[in-house]
Amino acid sequence: MEEIKKLLEDAKKQIANSKLPARREELESLLLPSIRMKTKKVEDKSFRLGESRFGGCPDLPEGWDWPQWNPPEHLVFEAYEAKPTYLSFIAQINLQELPWHPEGFSKRGILYFFCDAINPPWGYVPEHKEGFRVLFFDGPEDCLTRVKAPSELNDERVFKSVGLDFSIEETLPRVLDDLDLHTEVESYIELLKSLFGSVCELHHRMFGHPQSIQADMKFDCAAAYK
């Protein structure tokens, strides 16, 4: 894809002009394309069925039940009971709207994301996996119905809807473990700023490198699902 080739070349130029010339080949090999998702204000009634968005009400196929789970007691806050709980709707992504599809990734269909917003599963143990759900539908969009959240989900678990704009962006890991703390860390942060505009701000993405907030989540996932 020409756009990705151009972005890759631009990113390589940024690396070449950075203060890390000794790591040029390594950094170039770490570049991964991603789809950046930026939010925008859209009135609920303006969304067409199946359109990508964060929050609001999902457009579900006929016959689908709203996901729920039974959170383990150690996750339940004192104000809530350990009982079957509906998951909060986080997002739906219509794959036909994406500007790029990695090899082998479907070019049509809708991905739905749900998670328990009150008793969030950390994912450290296998029993937490029911506390979030990723669903996929690849049928005709005229089978969709906008579904209101169950009455059991109060306002703090139903999120305001926002629209999404998609763009392609190259990514690098947020942290490199072997960077010299005194001579290289600041230079790497400057490089990330030149590529993304901000290091501290969280960006919504599909694909590319994860923007880990604490430790590398890949190790936690591996440990939890051995």
Secondary structure, 3 states (H helix, E strand, C coil): CHHHHHHHHHHHHHHHCCCCHHHHHHHHHHCEEEEEEEEECCCHHHCCCCCCEECCCCEEECCCCCCEECCCHHHCCCCCCCCCEECEEEEEEEHHHCCCCCCCCCCCCEEEEEECCCCCCCCCCHHHHHHEEEEEECCCHHHEEECCCCCCCCHHHCCCCEEEEEEEEEECCCCCCCCCCCCCHHHHHHHHHHHHCCCCCCCEEEECCCCCCCCCHHHHHHHHCC
